[in-house]
Amino acid sequence: MTLFPPNPLLTLAGARKPFDSAQFEAFQSLWDRYGEPELVALKKAILPRLLFGEEPGTRDDVSESRASRNVFRVAARQAKRLKAD
């Protein structure tokens, strides 16, 4: 199954919108429940480290899989956005 969250920056009409933490948390619940367990575990391991400014490792350290590298990139972007709020 592939899940895509609502766009965190734009409305459906393409207008800029503020970050919606409730929308973010709602999608995280879906991710936790339906995401691939190893990817969910990976994100849960690296997101807090990113939020607290710790070194999460490099993408090469994370995994060889494309999906794992994507999780790493998404977690890095989410951490940056979450720290801004």
QUIHU-V755993 format. One line per field, one symbol per residue. burial: I if it has 16 or more other C-alpha atoms within 10 Angstrom, else O. A space follows every 10 residues. Layout:
# QUIHU-V755993
burial = ???
This chain:
# QUIHU-V755993
burial = OOOOOOOIOO OOOOOOOOIO OOOIOOIOOO IOOOIOOOII OIIOOIIOII IOOOOIOOIO OOOOOOOIIO IIOOIIOIIO OOOOO
